Amino acid sequence: MGEVLAVSSIKGGVGKTTTVANLGSVLARRGSRVLVIDGNLSVPNLGIHFGYIDVGKTVHDVLARKSEVVEAVYEHSERLHVMPGLVSGGFVPRWSFVRIIEELRDDYDYILIDTSPSFAELSKAIEVSDAIVFVATPDYPTISSTLQLIEKVRGKIVIKGIILNMVKGKNFELSAREIADVGRLSVLGSVPYNVRVQKAVANFSPLCLESKWNGVYWAYAGMLNDLFG
């Protein structure tokens, strides 16, 4: 039975979706069967990272009962599959991820859900996930807001910790120790800023799937034991 991990952030622009795409890629390169799901129904972007922009069926169709679950799963590589959202977004009344997870959980080692900053949509992911991890950049506004969100979900789900993303190593950035002390949780690792991540998005294939010879790959690889044991 696969482990389901929700990946969350309080705001856009911190690299949550690139984290899902690259973390899934690292797991797949290391031999695991991985499914990444776009759980941000309002502003779905995960599919773009893999080139799924105008596809026949999406997670929106599945949740609206207009499609079978397997019809919205696309094989990006042998071990990495993607369930993209409708790029234009869309409202789906009274939806749940339960059917998706029940049907697919046994087919994968790991399922990663790219969640929405909306707490209502995030709650839907929490319902079906074993644990949650938060993505943030090491600046005061983002960390402050992220810690507030963490307090809202504390006690509702296992919190793995925070992934610091796009770290530039500047002295004005908050350190992992400062964040861990204030937030009473683990900082799982720091992913260095690398312009090649954005270039990979433009090429519709995550950097960590294309190459492991970069600091981004090894930053995510170094978190796997803490994330999944």
Order of alpha helices (4+ residues) and beta strands (2+ residues): beta-alpha-beta-alpha-beta-beta-alpha-beta-alpha-beta-alpha-beta-alpha-beta-alpha-alpha-alpha-alpha
